[in-house]
Amino acid sequence: MYSIEFTKTAEKELYKLEKNIQIRIINTLERLRIKPTTCDTKKLIEISGYRLRVGDYRIIFDINEEKLIILIIEIGYRKKIYKF
Protein backbone atom coordinates (compact mmCIF):
# COMPACT_ATOMS: atom_id res chain seq x y z
CA MET A 1 0.00 0.00 0.00
CA TYR A 2 1.19 3.51 -0.84
CA SER A 3 1.71 6.29 1.67
CA ILE A 4 0.34 9.77 1.01
CA GLU A 5 2.34 12.96 1.49
CA PHE A 6 1.16 16.53 0.98
CA THR A 7 3.06 19.58 -0.14
CA LYS A 8 2.56 22.54 2.20
CA THR A 9 0.43 24.25 -0.45
CA ALA A 10 -1.83 21.23 -0.90
CA GLU A 11 -2.26 20.82 2.85
CA LYS A 12 -3.30 24.48 3.22
CA GLU A 13 -5.71 24.19 0.29
CA LEU A 14 -7.33 21.11 1.82
CA TYR A 15 -7.96 22.76 5.18
CA LYS A 16 -9.46 25.86 3.52
CA LEU A 17 -12.27 23.76 2.05
CA GLU A 18 -15.59 23.05 3.74
CA LYS A 19 -15.60 20.12 6.16
CA ASN A 20 -17.84 17.86 4.03
CA ILE A 21 -15.60 18.37 0.97
CA GLN A 22 -12.52 17.64 3.08
CA ILE A 23 -14.06 14.35 4.18
CA ARG A 24 -14.89 13.36 0.58
CA ILE A 25 -11.35 14.15 -0.54
CA ILE A 26 -9.77 12.24 2.35
CA ASN A 27 -11.99 9.21 1.69
CA THR A 28 -11.01 9.27 -1.98
CA LEU A 29 -7.32 9.52 -1.08
CA GLU A 30 -7.69 6.45 1.14
CA ARG A 31 -8.99 4.50 -1.87
CA LEU A 32 -6.14 5.93 -3.94
CA ARG A 33 -3.58 4.50 -1.50
CA ILE A 34 -4.61 0.95 -2.39
CA LYS A 35 -4.51 1.19 -6.20
CA PRO A 36 -3.43 4.64 -7.45
CA THR A 37 -4.17 4.15 -11.12
CA THR A 38 -7.57 2.47 -10.85
CA CYS A 39 -9.49 5.39 -9.37
CA ASP A 40 -10.77 8.17 -11.63
CA THR A 41 -7.20 9.24 -12.44
CA LYS A 42 -5.87 10.69 -15.65
CA LYS A 43 -2.27 11.30 -16.72
CA LEU A 44 -1.61 15.00 -17.30
CA ILE A 45 -0.02 16.12 -20.54
CA GLU A 46 1.43 19.59 -19.87
CA ILE A 47 2.99 18.73 -16.50
CA SER A 48 4.17 15.49 -14.98
CA GLY A 49 1.68 13.83 -12.71
CA TYR A 50 -1.93 12.78 -12.56
CA ARG A 51 -5.26 14.33 -11.71
CA LEU A 52 -8.05 12.88 -9.62
CA ARG A 53 -11.64 14.11 -9.71
CA VAL A 54 -13.67 14.49 -6.54
CA GLY A 55 -16.91 16.18 -7.54
CA ASP A 56 -16.06 19.72 -8.69
CA TYR A 57 -12.59 19.52 -7.14
CA ARG A 58 -9.37 18.19 -8.59
CA ILE A 59 -6.31 16.72 -6.92
CA ILE A 60 -2.99 16.96 -8.75
CA PHE A 61 -0.55 14.30 -7.61
CA ASP A 62 2.52 12.33 -8.62
CA ILE A 63 3.44 8.72 -7.89
CA ASN A 64 6.86 7.49 -6.81
CA GLU A 65 6.73 3.78 -7.67
CA GLU A 66 10.08 2.95 -6.08
CA LYS A 67 9.26 4.34 -2.62
CA LEU A 68 5.49 3.71 -2.84
CA ILE A 69 4.65 7.36 -2.17
CA ILE A 70 1.81 9.43 -3.58
CA LEU A 71 2.70 13.13 -3.39
CA ILE A 72 -0.32 15.44 -3.39
CA ILE A 73 0.82 18.59 -5.19
CA GLU A 74 -2.32 20.70 -5.36
CA ILE A 75 -6.02 20.58 -4.47
CA GLY A 76 -8.54 23.03 -5.85
CA TYR A 77 -11.73 23.87 -7.68
CA ARG A 78 -11.85 22.47 -11.22
CA LYS A 79 -11.83 25.85 -13.01
CA LYS A 80 -8.84 27.19 -11.06
CA ILE A 81 -6.64 24.14 -10.56
CA TYR A 82 -4.94 24.00 -13.97
CA LYS A 83 -3.71 27.62 -13.90
CA PHE A 84 -0.22 27.23 -12.47
N, CA, C and O of each residue as an XYZ file, in Angstrom:
336
protein
N       0.848     -1.177      0.000
C       0.000      0.000      0.000
C       0.896      1.243      0.000
O       1.953      1.265      0.630
N       0.455      2.258     -0.708
C       1.194      3.509     -0.837
C       0.958      4.401      0.376
O      -0.073      4.303      1.041
N       1.916      5.263      0.653
C       1.707      6.292      1.670
C       1.437      7.614      0.949
O       1.876      7.818     -0.183
N       0.718      8.494      1.615
C       0.339      9.767      1.011
C       1.052     10.895      1.734
O       1.035     10.973      2.963
N       1.682     11.770      0.952
C       2.341     12.959      1.493
C       1.786     14.179      0.783
O       1.457     14.125     -0.402
N       1.684     15.278      1.515
C       1.155     16.531      0.984
C       2.272     17.563      0.894
O       3.156     17.609      1.749
N       2.225     18.392     -0.151
C       3.056     19.580     -0.137
C       2.401     20.563      0.831
O       1.229     20.407      1.172
N       3.140     21.559      1.267
C       2.562     22.545      2.198
C       1.384     23.259      1.559
O       0.382     23.530      2.220
N       1.503     23.564      0.268
C       0.430     24.247     -0.453
C      -0.824     23.387     -0.486
O      -1.920     23.880     -0.220
N      -0.676     22.117     -0.806
C      -1.833     21.226     -0.896
C      -2.501     21.054      0.463
O      -3.727     20.997      0.555
N      -1.702     20.974      1.501
C      -2.262     20.823      2.848
C      -3.079     22.059      3.243
O      -4.156     21.932      3.824
N      -2.566     23.248      2.929
C      -3.296     24.483      3.220
C      -4.594     24.546      2.429
O      -5.635     24.937      2.959
N      -4.527     24.155      1.142
C      -5.712     24.193      0.288
C      -6.784     23.241      0.805
O      -7.971     23.562      0.761
N      -6.375     22.076      1.294
C      -7.334     21.105      1.818
C      -8.063     21.665      3.040
O      -9.284     21.545      3.139
N      -7.335     22.267      3.956
C      -7.958     22.765      5.182
C      -8.767     24.039      4.978
O      -9.521     24.429      5.869
N      -8.633     24.697      3.831
C      -9.459     25.865      3.523
C     -10.851     25.465      3.037
O     -11.776     26.277      3.058
N     -10.997     24.217      2.600
C     -12.272     23.760      2.051
C     -13.271     23.478      3.170
O     -12.904     23.353      4.339
N     -14.542     23.381      2.781
C     -15.594     23.051      3.739
C     -15.362     21.642      4.277
O     -14.745     20.808      3.614
N     -15.855     21.389      5.466
C     -15.605     20.120      6.161
C     -16.110     18.913      5.365
O     -15.420     17.897      5.291
N     -17.304     19.010      4.769
C     -17.838     17.863      4.028
C     -17.012     17.560      2.782
O     -16.878     16.397      2.403
N     -16.460     18.578      2.144
C     -15.604     18.368      0.972
C     -14.269     17.769      1.408
O     -13.720     16.906      0.723
N     -13.751     18.223      2.543
C     -12.517     17.640      3.080
C     -12.683     16.148      3.321
O     -11.796     15.361      2.989
N     -13.807     15.759      3.893
C     -14.061     14.352      4.180
C     -14.139     13.538      2.897
O     -13.590     12.438      2.830
N     -14.814     14.065      1.872
C     -14.893     13.363      0.583
C     -13.512     13.175     -0.024
O     -13.193     12.102     -0.536
N     -12.688     14.228      0.033
C     -11.348     14.150     -0.540
C     -10.492     13.148      0.228
O      -9.774     12.357     -0.383
N     -10.557     13.171      1.541
C      -9.767     12.239      2.346
C     -10.204     10.794      2.109
O      -9.360      9.901      2.034
N     -11.500     10.554      1.991
C     -11.986      9.209      1.686
C     -11.503      8.728      0.319
O     -11.143      7.562      0.157
N     -11.497      9.621     -0.653
C     -11.013      9.267     -1.981
C      -9.518      8.985     -1.959
O      -9.051      8.071     -2.639
N      -8.763      9.756     -1.187
C      -7.323      9.521     -1.077
C      -7.019      8.180     -0.405
O      -6.019      7.537     -0.723
N      -7.870      7.767      0.511
C      -7.694      6.454      1.137
C      -7.861      5.336      0.108
O      -7.120      4.353      0.130
N      -8.826      5.485     -0.784
C      -8.991      4.502     -1.867
C      -7.812      4.547     -2.820
O      -7.395      3.518     -3.352
N      -7.272      5.744     -3.036
C      -6.140      5.932     -3.944
C      -4.891      5.230     -3.418
O      -4.068      4.763     -4.206
N      -4.743      5.153     -2.111
C      -3.581      4.503     -1.499
C      -3.479      3.034     -1.892
O      -2.376      2.501     -2.012
N      -4.608      2.380     -2.092
C      -4.608      0.947     -2.390
C      -4.185      0.692     -3.832
O      -3.269     -0.091     -4.082
N      -4.845      1.349     -4.776
C      -4.511      1.193     -6.201
C      -4.564      2.563     -6.862
O      -5.639      3.008     -7.265
N      -3.424      3.243     -6.980
C      -3.426      4.636     -7.448
C      -3.913      4.854     -8.879
O      -4.412      5.937     -9.186
N      -3.790      3.899     -9.734
C      -4.167      4.147    -11.120
C      -5.551      3.628    -11.471
O      -5.990      3.797    -12.608
N      -6.256      3.000    -10.531
C      -7.572      2.469    -10.854
C      -8.706      3.414    -10.504
O      -9.819      3.239    -10.998
N      -8.459      4.402     -9.673
C      -9.491      5.394     -9.375
C      -9.712      6.257    -10.613
O      -9.171      5.957    -11.677
N     -10.475      7.291    -10.491
C     -10.769      8.173    -11.625
C      -9.561      9.078    -11.890
O      -9.666     10.302    -11.811
N      -8.420      8.470    -12.203
C      -7.198      9.241    -12.443
C      -6.954      9.393    -13.933
O      -7.418      8.595    -14.748
N      -6.217     10.432    -14.261
C      -5.870     10.686    -15.651
C      -4.473     11.279    -15.686
O      -4.167     12.186    -14.912
N      -3.629     10.787    -16.562
C      -2.267     11.300    -16.716
C      -2.346     12.685    -17.345
O      -3.052     12.889    -18.332
N      -1.619     13.629    -16.769
C      -1.608     14.996    -17.296
C      -0.597     15.109    -18.431
O       0.414     14.407    -18.439
N      -0.866     15.978    -19.371
C      -0.017     16.124    -20.544
C       0.995     17.249    -20.362
O       2.187     17.049    -20.597
N       0.539     18.428    -19.947
C       1.428     19.589    -19.868
C       2.448     19.502    -18.743
O       3.563     20.005    -18.878
N       2.075     18.866    -17.626
C       2.993     18.725    -16.500
C       3.063     17.251    -16.124
O       2.185     16.468    -16.488
N       4.095     16.881    -15.406
C       4.172     15.491    -14.981
C       3.220     15.275    -13.811
O       3.079     16.141    -12.948
N       2.587     14.148    -13.789
C       1.679     13.829    -12.709
C       0.333     13.371    -13.216
O       0.138     13.124    -14.406
N      -0.588     13.266    -12.282
C      -1.932     12.780    -12.555
C      -2.944     13.725    -11.923
O      -2.603     14.554    -11.080
N      -4.197     13.582    -12.349
C      -5.265     14.328    -11.713
C      -6.331     13.347    -11.273
O      -6.553     12.310    -11.899
N      -6.980     13.701    -10.183
C      -8.046     12.883     -9.622
C      -9.253     13.776     -9.401
O      -9.140     14.853     -8.814
N     -10.409     13.328     -9.873
C     -11.637     14.107     -9.711
C     -12.374     13.696     -8.447
O     -12.540     12.510     -8.161
N     -12.809     14.697     -7.701
C     -13.675     14.486     -6.539
C     -14.760     15.545     -6.644
O     -14.607     16.654     -6.132
N     -15.848     15.203     -7.303
C     -16.914     16.179     -7.538
C     -16.394     17.310     -8.406
O     -15.864     17.066     -9.490
N     -16.539     18.550     -7.942
C     -16.056     19.716     -8.689
C     -14.621     20.067     -8.351
O     -14.112     21.088     -8.814
N     -13.963     19.252     -7.560
C     -12.588     19.521     -7.137
C     -11.626     18.551     -7.802
O     -11.990     17.429     -8.156
N     -10.403     19.003     -7.963
C      -9.366     18.188     -8.587
C      -8.170     18.100     -7.650
O      -7.853     19.039     -6.920
N      -7.525     16.956     -7.692
C      -6.308     16.720     -6.924
C      -5.208     16.416     -7.924
O      -5.320     15.475     -8.709
N      -4.150     17.206     -7.899
C      -2.988     16.965     -8.752
C      -1.962     16.230     -7.899
O      -1.602     16.689     -6.815
N      -1.495     15.089     -8.391
C      -0.552     14.296     -7.606
C       0.446     13.595     -8.512
O       0.251     13.505     -9.724
N       1.509     13.103     -7.910
C       2.519     12.332     -8.616
C       2.782     11.057     -7.827
O       2.593     11.019     -6.611
N       3.215     10.021     -8.521
C       3.438      8.723     -7.888
C       4.919      8.367     -7.980
O       5.514      8.422     -9.056
N       5.501      8.005     -6.850
C       6.865      7.488     -6.812
C       6.748      5.979     -6.610
O       6.519      5.506     -5.497
N       6.909      5.231     -7.704
C       6.727      3.782     -7.671
C       7.784      3.078     -6.821
O       7.492      2.067     -6.182
N       9.001      3.602     -6.809
C      10.084      2.946     -6.076
C       9.870      2.999     -4.568
O      10.096      2.010     -3.870
N       9.435      4.155     -4.063
C       9.264      4.340     -2.620
C       7.819      4.152     -2.165
O       7.520      4.251     -0.975
N       6.921      3.878     -3.121
C       5.488      3.707     -2.836
C       4.906      4.922     -2.124
O       4.268      4.809     -1.077
N       5.145      6.094     -2.724
C       4.652      7.355     -2.169
C       3.784      8.059     -3.213
O       4.138      8.130     -4.390
N       2.652      8.573     -2.760
C       1.810      9.434     -3.583
C       1.962     10.839     -3.018
O       1.608     11.088     -1.866
N       2.487     11.755     -3.822
C       2.701     13.133     -3.394
C       1.562     13.999     -3.920
O       1.406     14.163     -5.130
N       0.774     14.548     -3.013
C      -0.322     15.436     -3.385
C       0.273     16.826     -3.594
O       0.798     17.431     -2.659
N       0.186     17.324     -4.822
C       0.815     18.591     -5.188
C      -0.132     19.765     -4.990
O       0.248     20.801     -4.445
N      -1.375     19.588     -5.441
C      -2.321     20.703     -5.358
C      -3.746     20.176     -5.293
O      -4.061     19.138     -5.874
N      -4.601     20.896     -4.584
C      -6.023     20.579     -4.471
C      -6.783     21.863     -4.727
O      -6.462     22.900     -4.145
N      -7.793     21.812     -5.594
C      -8.543     23.030     -5.854
C      -9.778     22.809     -6.698
O     -10.048     21.706     -7.172
N     -10.518     23.883     -6.870
C     -11.727     23.871     -7.685
C     -11.355     23.632     -9.146
O     -10.308     24.093     -9.598
N     -12.186     22.931     -9.873
C     -11.850     22.474    -11.222
C     -11.494     23.590    -12.200
O     -10.668     23.382    -13.089
N     -12.097     24.766    -12.058
C     -11.829     25.850    -13.006
C     -10.528     26.581    -12.698
O      -9.976     27.263    -13.561
N     -10.037     26.437    -11.464
C      -8.841     27.189    -11.058
C      -7.587     26.309    -10.924
O      -6.477     26.836    -10.838
N      -7.744     25.020    -10.907
C      -6.641     24.137    -10.564
C      -5.565     24.069    -11.642
O      -4.392     23.906    -11.307
N      -5.909     24.186    -12.894
C      -4.938     23.999    -13.969
C      -4.172     25.261    -14.327
O      -3.357     25.239    -15.249
N      -4.409     26.352    -13.628
C      -3.715     27.616    -13.899
C      -2.537     27.750    -12.959
O      -2.657     28.350    -11.891
N      -1.402     27.199    -13.345
C      -0.224     27.228    -12.474
C       0.467     28.551    -12.612
O       1.486     28.786    -11.963
